[in-house]
Amino acid sequence: MSGPVDLIWWITAVEIPAVAGLFWLSWRMRSELSARLESQREGHDAEMIALRDGLADFKLDVARNYVSIPYLKDIEKRLTAHLLRIEAKLDHNVPAA
């Protein structure tokens, strides 16, 4: 009779608390992992918003402070016209050799 009693005692005294402890440990680790993931997600979201704002500010700065393509083409045409006039003057003033 001591065989089944020892088995029931073993299950009651050792196995049930051990399984309960492992279940509690895994549940606690899972909840801590969920909390860490959520805090990292919030941090990454905040960083993403900051990066997007920085990029928008940079784009605005480039649009304000750098020349546009039509303006650059206008400057190029004016410079080319001036250079052609200088070249014509120089060709006109050169005596024939």
C-alpha positions, 0 to 999 in steps of 0.5 A: 500500500505504500506504493500508491500513497508515495506516488500520490504524495510525490504528485501532491508534494512535488509535481503540482508545485513544480508545474505551478511554479513553471507555469507562473514563471513562464506567464511572468516572463511572457508578460515582461516580454510583452511590456518590453516589446510595447515600450520598444515599439513606442520608442521606435514610433517616436523615433520614426516621427522625429525622423519624418519631421526632420526629413520634412524640415530638410526638404523645406530648407532645400526648397527655400535655400537652393536654386530651382531648375527653371531659375538655373536654366535662366541663369545658364541662358543669360550667361551663354548670351553674355559669353556669345556677345563677348566672343562676337566682340572679340572676333570683330576686333581681331585684325586679319592676319 
